[in-house]
Amino acid sequence: VQLQASGGGLVQPGGSLQLSCTVSGISFSTNGLAWYRRAPGKERELVAQISQNEATYYRNAVKGRFTISRDNAKNTVYLQMNNLRPEDTAVYYCKVSSYPSWGQGTQVTVSS
């Protein structure tokens, strides 16, 4: 499986970003997908996930601000991030839930 994440950048507090992750090498539509993040000095943590039936899960810290979605026709999973906070600063990674592979991640920095 190959994962290519993009869309990170520098944004001011309260701003928005949309991350994208294109997946290849698997049957995309039959797999659950997830976004993780790792902040400096911290362990990688699950941010959000979406099942093949589009059931979603969010960690409490991002509920109401982040939205995970998927486009099976494009083999792409998205993470819309609104009202960003400095504590959201991290490298964000996408992952196919049932596979061990990680992509290279995309850096999100929230700072004024």
Sequence and secondary structure as in RCSB ss.txt:
>XXXX:A:sequence
VQLQASGGGLVQPGGSLQLSCTVSGISFSTNGLAWYRRAPGKERELVAQISQNEATYYRNAVKGRFTISRDNAKN
TVYLQMNNLRPEDTAVYYCKVSSYPSWGQGTQVTVSS
>XXXX:A:secstr
 EEEEE  EEE TT  EEEEEEEESS GGGS EEEEEE TTS  EEEEEE TT  EEE GGGTTTEEEEEETTTT
EEEEEE S  GGG EEEEEEETT       EEEEE  
